[in-house]
């Protein structure tokens, strides 16, 4: 229980920053859907669908390699310096290549009218890459407070910049046409100001991490670097395939959506992207969990009871995400108000599908420790490639007919397949005594409550009745959890006051 409390504490701290960052982006959704047209919001979504692909290439798994090698007996300072030097030189090289080919890249992403978006996005990626290992060092050194503080500062700066560009700059330019601010303002910029805000934010974050960055020593270990690279490259392949699963559907939707004009295609991307944000609650928890869990799992691997610890973590993880699904799906009429453009509500049908898809992804991340600990990172790449193939096939054949609904079902099919393959493969290589029957009972109850609720919604259109039924069903889930897990939950501070 002590180890689980430690994980919970670290997850909470990392969650302060990770959840805050993504939740602020979530809160920016109503603001941006109000300030931007569907097409401009679609352009922003396309840019930020491409950035994660390039992030994977720029970092090529070096963060996880740093965690692995610094926790298996190697000199942590040498691991940090070797990995950092590698990232510095590769970032310079890749930045130059992308800037050289920015025009064809812009055309590939259907951003022919905004080549500058590519340049700005590359600057964001380069700055973020240089802070990857300094942030990882804070996590590995067990300094979640500083990590969270830097992330929160990052968020506040980003909010201020976005608000300035979209709410203040137009008024300043209008009232002071001769000022330097008026020269900066371009009413046709659209999503561009959002990217510029990210450049400013990333630059300031880099400056705040200079103490960690400057701790890099000219201490290159070529042999270690080759070992780290051999460990990391399969993770890069897995990460790249993972980005196909996570964000490439927006790009494909921009190519193949069953509408006549490019403007309408971008509108479809905007609708899907806005509704995708409503599945963010589960994504937030998964992100925070991963930040705390990865170093925690590697540290726990040294103990004899590591598999039992992983199984208990999985159980409480599943309990939590099932509850989160119900909180969003049963109260979707409330959550949809975060999308201020009512035309985008036409895509709300994707939300429950994407919620379940992200649950499967979270379970997969939880189980992925088996191939990282057993040094079979090729397995992770293989599993993710399987998911990517499923994503590409379903989207290729069905987007031209079903638009963004095909994207949602492709995401679910992809993550569910990855979860199942990882489970059966992992149990053969690194057995973990997961309480599979109990986990399925939580998932089954969650689905039963949701479908009965949908039946009630079809039977009556009274909103208050919907809320009452939703609340009753949520309480049923909570009571079911307490009934099964009461003994363990009594050992959790705060919760033990409510469980008898």
C-alpha positions in Angstrom: 0.0 0.0 0.0 2.9 2.4 0.7 4.2 2.1 -2.8 0.7 2.8 -4.2 0.4 5.8 -2.0 3.7 7.0 -3.4 2.5 6.5 -6.9 -0.8 8.3 -6.1 1.1 11.2 -4.6 3.4 11.6 -7.6 0.5 11.2 -10.0 -1.3 13.9 -8.1 1.6 16.3 -8.5 2.3 15.5 -12.1 -1.5 15.7 -12.6 -1.5 19.3 -11.3 0.5 20.3 -14.3 -0.5 17.7 -16.9 -4.2 17.9 -16.1 -4.1 21.7 -15.8 -2.4 22.0 -19.1 -4.8 19.9 -21.0 -7.8 21.1 -19.0 -6.9 24.7 -19.8 -6.8 23.6 -23.5 -10.2 22.1 -22.8 -11.4 25.4 -21.3 -9.9 27.2 -24.3 -12.2 25.1 -26.6 -15.3 27.3 -26.0 -13.1 30.4 -26.4 -11.5 29.3 -29.6 -14.7 27.8 -31.1 -16.2 31.3 -30.5 -13.2 33.2 -31.9 -12.4 31.0 -34.8 -14.6 29.7 -37.7 -15.0 26.0 -38.1 -12.5 26.0 -41.0 -9.9 28.0 -39.0 -10.4 25.7 -36.0 -9.9 22.8 -38.4 -6.6 24.3 -39.6 -5.4 24.6 -36.1 -6.4 20.9 -35.5 -4.5 19.8 -38.5 -1.3 21.6 -37.4 -1.6 20.1 -33.9 -2.2 16.7 -35.4 1.1 16.9 -37.3 3.2 18.3 -34.4 3.0 15.1 -32.3 4.4 13.1 -35.3 7.4 15.4 -35.5 7.8 15.4 -31.7 8.2 11.6 -31.8 10.9 11.8 -34.5 12.7 14.7 -32.8 12.9 12.8 -29.4 13.2 9.3 -30.8 12.4 7.5 -27.5 15.3 9.1 -25.6 13.2 10.1 -22.6 12.2 6.5 -21.8 15.8 5.3 -22.5 17.0 7.9 -20.0 14.6 6.4 -17.3 15.6 2.9 -18.1 19.4 3.3 -18.1 19.5 5.7 -15.2 17.6 3.1 -13.1 19.6 0.0 -14.0 22.9 1.0 -12.5 24.4 3.4 -15.0 25.7 6.8 -13.9 22.7 9.0 -14.1 24.7 12.1 -14.9 26.4 10.4 -17.8 23.1 9.0 -19.1 21.6 12.5 -18.9 24.5 14.2 -20.6 24.8 11.6 -23.4 21.1 11.7 -24.2 21.0 15.5 -24.1 23.9 15.9 -26.4 22.3 13.5 -28.8 19.1 15.4 -28.8 20.8 18.8 -29.3 22.6 17.8 -32.4 19.7 15.8 -33.9 17.3 18.8 -33.2 19.6 21.2 -35.2 19.7 18.7 -38.1 16.0 17.9 -38.2 15.0 21.6 -37.9 17.1 22.5 -40.9 15.6 19.6 -43.0 12.0 20.6 -42.1 12.5 24.2 -42.9 14.1 23.3 -46.2 11.0 21.3 -47.2 8.3 23.4 -45.5 6.4 24.1 -48.8 5.7 20.5 -49.8 4.9 19.8 -46.2 2.4 22.6 -46.1 0.7 21.3 -49.3 0.6 17.8 -47.8 -1.3 19.2 -44.8 -3.6 21.2 -47.0 -2.1 24.4 -45.6 -1.1 25.9 -48.9 -2.2 29.4 -47.9 -0.2 29.3 -44.7 3.3 28.1 -45.2 4.4 30.1 -42.3 2.4 27.8 -40.0 5.0 25.1 -40.8 7.9 27.3 -39.9 6.4 28.3 -36.6 5.3 24.8 -35.7 8.9 23.6 -36.3 10.2 26.2 -33.9 7.8 25.0 -31.2 8.9 21.4 -31.7 12.6 22.3 -31.5 12.2 24.2 -28.3 10.0 21.5 -26.7 12.6 18.8 -27.7 15.4 20.6 -25.9 13.3 20.6 -22.7 12.4 16.9 -22.9 15.3 15.5 -20.8 15.4 18.4 -18.3 11.7 17.7 -17.6 12.5 14.0 -17.4 15.3 14.6 -15.0 12.9 16.4 -12.6 10.6 13.4 -12.7 13.4 10.9 -12.3 14.9 12.8 -9.4 11.5 12.8 -7.6 10.9 16.6 -7.9 7.3 16.8 -8.9 6.7 20.1 -7.2 9.2 22.0 -9.4 7.9 20.0 -12.4 4.3 21.0 -11.7 5.3 24.6 -11.0 7.0 25.0 -14.3 4.1 23.4 -16.2 1.6 25.7 -14.5 3.7 28.8 -15.3 3.8 27.5 -18.9 0.0 27.2 -18.9 -0.6 30.7 -17.5 1.8 32.3 -20.1 0.0 30.4 -22.9 -3.4 31.6 -21.8 -2.2 35.2 -21.5 -0.7 35.1 -25.0 -3.7 33.5 -26.6 -6.1 36.0 -24.9 -3.8 38.9 -26.0 -3.7 37.8 -29.7 -7.4 37.1 -30.1 -9.1 39.5 -27.7 -6.7 42.5 -27.1 -4.7 42.8 -30.3 -7.6 43.4 -32.6 -8.9 46.3 -30.4 -5.5 47.8 -30.0 -5.0 47.7 -33.8 -8.4 49.3 -34.3 -7.9 52.1 -31.8 -4.3 52.8 -32.5 -3.8 52.1 -36.3 -0.3 53.7 -36.3 1.1 51.6 -33.4 3.5 48.7 -33.8 0.8 46.4 -32.5 -1.4 47.4 -35.4 1.4 46.3 -37.8 1.5 42.9 -36.1 -2.2 42.4 -36.4 -3.5 40.4 -39.4 -7.3 39.7 -39.4 -6.7 36.7 -41.7 -4.2 35.0 -39.4 -6.8 32.6 -37.9 -5.0 29.7 -36.2 -1.6 31.3 -36.6 -1.8 33.4 -33.5 -2.3 30.2 -31.5 0.9 28.8 -32.8 2.8 32.1 -32.1 1.5 31.9 -28.5 3.0 28.5 -28.3 6.4 29.7 -29.5 6.5 32.4 -26.8 5.4 29.8 -24.2 8.0 27.2 -25.2 10.8 29.8 -25.3 10.0 31.0 -21.8 9.8 27.4 -20.5 13.2 26.7 -22.0 14.6 29.7 -20.2 13.1 28.5 -16.9 14.7 25.1 -17.4 18.2 26.6 -18.1 19.6 25.4 -14.8 18.8 21.8 -15.7 19.8 22.3 -19.3 23.2 23.8 -18.3 23.9 20.9 -16.0 24.6 18.9 -19.2 28.3 18.0 -19.2 30.5 17.3 -22.2 30.5 13.7 -21.0 29.8 11.6 -24.1 29.7 7.8 -23.8 29.5 6.4 -27.3 29.0 2.8 -26.2 26.1 3.8 -23.9 24.6 6.0 -26.6 24.4 3.1 -29.0 22.8 1.0 -26.3 20.3 3.8 -25.5 19.6 4.2 -29.2 19.0 0.5 -29.7 16.6 0.5 -26.8 14.9 3.8 -27.9 14.4 3.4 -31.6 11.7 0.7 -31.4 9.9 3.1 -29.0 10.2 5.8 -31.6 8.6 3.5 -34.2 5.9 2.7 -31.6 5.5 6.4 -30.8 5.2 7.3 -34.5 2.6 4.5 -35.1 0.9 5.7 -31.9 0.5 9.2 -33.4 -1.1 7.7 -36.4 -3.6 6.2 -34.0 -4.0 9.3 -32.0 -4.0 12.3 -34.4 -3.6 11.2 -38.0 -7.3 10.8 -38.4 -7.7 14.6 -38.5 -5.3 14.8 -41.4 -7.1 11.9 -43.3 -10.4 13.6 -42.6 -9.1 16.7 -44.2 -8.2 14.7 -47.3 -11.2 12.4 -47.6 -14.3 13.9 -45.8 -17.4 13.3 -48.0 -18.0 17.0 -48.8 -17.4 19.1 -51.9 -14.9 21.8 -51.0 -11.6 22.1 -49.0 -13.3 24.7 -46.8 -16.0 22.1 -45.9 -13.4 19.4 -45.2 -11.7 21.7 -42.8 -15.0 22.4 -41.1 -15.5 18.6 -40.7 -12.1 18.5 -39.0 -13.0 21.3 -36.8 -16.3 19.6 -35.7 -14.6 16.3 -35.0 -11.7 18.0 -33.1 -14.0 20.0 -30.9 -16.1 17.0 -30.0 -12.9 14.9 -29.4 -12.0 17.4 -26.6 -15.1 16.2 -24.7 -13.3 12.9 -24.1 -10.5 14.7 -22.5 -11.4 13.9 -18.9 -10.1 10.3 -19.3 -7.2 11.5 -21.4 -6.2 13.9 -18.6 -6.1 11.2 -16.0 -4.2 8.8 -18.3 -1.6 11.6 -19.0 -1.1 12.3 -15.3 -1.0 8.6 -14.5 1.7 8.0 -17.1 3.9 10.8 -15.8 4.0 9.3 -12.4 3.7 5.6 -13.4 6.7 5.3 -15.8 9.5 6.1 -13.3 7.4 4.4 -10.5 7.1 1.1 -12.5 10.8 1.0 -13.3 11.7 1.6 -9.6 9.2 -1.1 -8.4 10.7 -3.6 -10.8 13.5 -4.2 -8.3 11.1 -5.6 -5.8 9.9 -9.2 -5.5 6.2 -8.2 -5.4 6.4 -6.0 -8.5 3.8 -8.0 -10.5 1.3 -7.9 -7.6 1.8 -4.1 -7.4 1.2 -3.7 -11.1 -2.0 -5.8 -10.8 -3.3 -3.6 -7.9 -2.5 -0.4 -9.8 -4.4 -1.8 -12.8 -7.5 -2.5 -10.7 -7.8 1.0 -9.3 -6.9 2.5 -12.6 -9.8 0.7 -14.3 -12.2 1.6 -11.4 -11.2 5.3 -11.9 -11.6 5.4 -15.7 -14.9 3.6 -15.7 -16.2 6.2 -13.2 -14.9 9.0 -15.4 -16.7 7.5 -18.4 -20.0 7.7 -16.6 -19.3 11.3 -15.4 -18.9 12.4 -19.0 -21.3 10.2 -20.9 -24.2 10.5 -18.5 -23.9 14.3 -18.3 -23.0 15.0 -21.9 -25.7 17.6 -22.2 -23.8 19.7 -19.7 -20.3 19.0 -21.1 -21.3 20.0 -24.7 -21.8 23.6 -23.5 -18.0 23.9 -23.6 -18.3 24.0 -27.4 -19.7 27.5 -28.0 -20.3 26.9 -31.7 -23.6 25.0 -31.7 -23.0 23.8 -35.2 -20.2 21.7 -33.9 -22.7 19.7 -31.7 -23.5 17.7 -34.7 -20.5 15.6 -33.9 -21.4 14.7 -30.3 -22.2 11.1 -31.2 -18.4 10.4 -31.4 -17.9 11.2 -27.7 -18.9 7.9 -26.0 -17.0 6.0 -28.6 -13.9 8.0 -28.1 -14.2 7.7 -24.3 -14.2 3.9 -24.5 -11.3 4.1 -27.0 -9.2 6.2 -24.6 -10.1 3.8 -21.7 -8.6 0.9 -23.8 -5.5 3.1 -24.5 -5.1 3.7 -20.8 -5.2 0.0 -20.0 -2.7 -0.6 -22.8 -0.3 2.0 -21.3 -0.7 0.3 -17.9 0.2 -3.1 -19.3 3.0 -1.8 -21.5 5.5 -2.1 -18.7 6.0 -5.8 -19.6 7.9 -5.1 -22.8 9.9 -2.1 -21.3 11.1 -4.2 -18.3 11.9 -7.3 -20.4 13.8 -5.2 -22.9 11.4 -6.2 -25.7 10.7 -2.7 -26.9 10.3 -4.2 -30.4 7.1 -5.8 -29.1 5.7 -2.3 -28.2 6.5 -1.2 -31.8 4.8 -4.2 -33.3 1.7 -3.8 -31.2 1.4 -0.1 -32.1 2.0 -0.8 -35.7 -0.9 -3.3 -35.7 -3.0 -0.5 -34.3 -1.8 1.9 -36.9 -2.6 -0.5 -39.7 -6.2 -0.9 -38.3 -6.5 2.9 -38.1 -5.4 3.5 -41.6 -7.5 0.7 -43.2 -10.7 1.7 -41.5 -10.3 5.4 -42.1 -9.3 4.8 -45.7 -12.3 2.8 -46.6 -15.0 4.5 -44.4 -14.1 8.2 -44.1 -15.4 8.9 -47.7 -18.8 7.5 -46.6 -19.1 8.1 -42.9 -16.8 11.2 -42.3 -15.7 11.6 -38.6 -17.8 8.7 -37.3 -15.4 6.4 -39.2 -12.5 8.2 -37.3 -14.1 7.5 -34.0 -14.8 3.8 -34.6 -11.3 3.4 -36.1 -9.8 4.8 -32.9 -11.8 2.4 -30.8 -10.9 -0.6 -33.0 -7.3 0.4 -32.9 -6.9 0.8 -29.1 -9.0 -2.2 -28.2 -6.9 -4.3 -30.5 -3.7 -3.0 -29.0 -5.0 -3.6 -25.5 -5.9 -7.3 -26.2 -2.7 -8.1 -28.1 -0.6 -6.6 -25.3 -2.5 -8.5 -22.7 -2.1 -11.9 -24.2 1.5 -11.4 -25.4 2.5 -9.8 -22.1 1.1 -12.6 -20.0 3.4 -15.1 -21.8 6.6 -12.9 -21.3 6.0 -11.2 -18.0 3.0 -12.6 -16.2 1.0 -10.2 -14.0 -1.9 -11.5 -11.9 -4.5 -9.0 -13.1 -7.9 -9.5 -11.6 -9.4 -9.9 -15.0 -12.9 -11.1 -13.9 -13.3 -8.1 -11.6 -12.0 -5.7 -14.1 -14.5 -7.0 -16.6 -17.3 -6.6 -14.0 -16.6 -2.9 -13.7 -16.5 -2.4 -17.4 -19.7 -4.4 -17.9 -21.5 -2.5 -15.2 -20.4 0.8 -16.8 -21.7 -0.2 -20.2 -25.0 -1.5 -18.7 -25.6 1.7 -16.9 -24.8 3.8 -20.0 -27.1 1.9 -22.4 -30.0 1.8 -19.9 -29.5 5.6 -19.5 -29.6 6.0 -23.3 -32.9 4.0 -23.3 -34.3 6.4 -20.7 -33.3 9.4 -22.9 -35.1 7.9 -25.9 -38.2 7.2 -23.7 -38.4 10.7 -22.3 -37.1 14.0 -23.5 -37.3 15.7 -20.0 -33.8 17.0 -19.2 -34.4 16.9 -15.4 -35.3 13.2 -15.6 -32.1 12.6 -17.5 -30.0 14.3 -14.7 -31.8 12.4 -11.9 -31.3 9.0 -13.6 -27.7 9.9 -14.4 -27.0 10.7 -10.8 -28.7 7.6 -9.5 -26.7 5.4 -11.9 -23.4 7.1 -10.9 -24.2 6.4 -7.2 -24.9 2.8 -8.2 -21.4 2.5 -9.6 -19.8 4.1 -6.5 -21.7 1.8 -4.2 -20.8 -1.3 -6.3 -17.1 -0.3 -6.1 -17.3 0.2 -2.3 -19.0 -3.2 -1.9 -16.2 -5.0 -3.8 -13.2 -2.9 -2.7 -14.2 -1.6 0.7 -11.4 -3.3 2.6 -8.7 -1.8 0.5 -10.4 1.6 0.2 -10.5 1.8 4.0 -6.7 2.1 3.9 -6.8 5.2 1.7 -6.6 8.6 3.6 -9.8 10.7 3.2 -11.8 7.9 1.7 -11.6 5.9 4.9 -13.8 8.6 6.5 -16.7 7.7 4.2 -16.3 3.9 4.1 -17.5 1.8 7.0 
